[in-house]
Amino acid sequence: MVKAFVLVVTDPPVQRIVSNQLIGLPYVVGVHEVMGPYDIVVELEAEQLNQISTVLSDSIRAIEGIKSTTSLVAFPV
C-alpha cells in the first residue's frame, strides 16, 4: 500500500468547491482544509505509486481553482 499527501493551494473563493470535488476522486481517503501556506491537504492510498501519479496528473491538477500542488509520498516507519 502506498500513501501520499498532496498539499494544495487554491484561489480563496473556490476553496470549499475544490475540497468537495476532491472528495469523490479515486484513491482519496481524506480531504482537510488547513491554515497556513497551503489551503487543502489531500490524503491518498493506492496499491501502486503509478495509481497515485495518474490521479494527481489526470484528476487533481485538472480541477479549476487549484493554483499549485506539492506531493509527498509517505514511507512506513
N, C-alpha and C positions, 0 to 999 in steps of 0.2 A: 504494500500500500504506500502510495506517495502522497504526501501532504504539502500544500503550498499556501502561501498567503499573498494576496495581491493588494497593494496599497494604492488607493485610487484618489486622484484629485479631480473634482468636478467643478462645473460652473455652479456657484452657490444657489441660484434659483431652482435648479433642477436636481439637487442632491437627493431628495426623497424619491423622485421619479426614477432616477438611476438605481437607487437601492432596491426599489420594487422590481425593476427589470432584472437585476442581478439574481434575485431570489429564485427565479424559475429556471436558471440555466443548469445544464448538466454538470455534475461533479461539485456544485456549490453546496456546501453544508452549513455555511454561516455567512451572514452579512451584518456588519456592525458599523454604525455611523459613529465617528470619533472626532475628538477635538485635537487640534494641532496642525502640522503641515499637510496632513492627509485628511480626507473627508470620510472615506469609507475603507474598511478592511474586509476583504472577501477571503473566506476560508474554503479551500478546495481539497477534495480527496479523490484519488483515482488509482486504478491498478498500475498504470504506467505513466511515466513522465510525459510521453507524447500526447496523451489524452488531455493533460492539463495545458500543454502548449497549444493544442488545437483550439480548446475552448477560449483560451486567452486571446489568440490571434483572430479567430473567426467570430467570436461572440462578444467577449467583454470589451475589447478595443473598438468594436463596431457600434457600441451604444452612444447615441448622440448625447453630448453634455459631458463626456469624460475627456478631461484635458490631458491627463497623463497617468501612467501606471508604473509601479515598481513591483517586481515579482520576487518573492522569497521562497525557496524550496527548503522545507524542513527535513533535517536528518534525525533519526531516532537517537536518543541518548542512552 
